[in-house]
Amino acid sequence: MATTDNDTIIDQTLSEKFVEKGRKSPFLIASLISLAGVCGYGIYGFKKKKMSTQIYLMQLRVAAQGTAIACLAIGMAYHMVKKYILHDEEP
């Protein structure tokens, strides 16, 4: 639930909250999608690899975390360039 200036309560569904968060920070959504993609690839590749489960899961975890961190770092750089170099101030 969110409140506005005149103290009315606005109910939002989960999808509405997700879309609003996507408008505010699109790179967060991109990192979540890429994280899901890496995990999906890991599940797909697990059946084809003939290595220890522990090693495979450790490598998959590192790849997933690296992808999420890379997306968030690109997002931070984008917002810094937008704010400090292009001087595009949002209200």
Buried (B, 14 or more C-beta within 10 A) or exposed (E): EEEEEEEEEEEEEEEEEEEEEBEEBEBBBBBBEBBEEBBEEBEEEEEEEEEEEEEBEEBBEEBBEEBBEBBBEEBEEEBEEEEEEEEEEEE
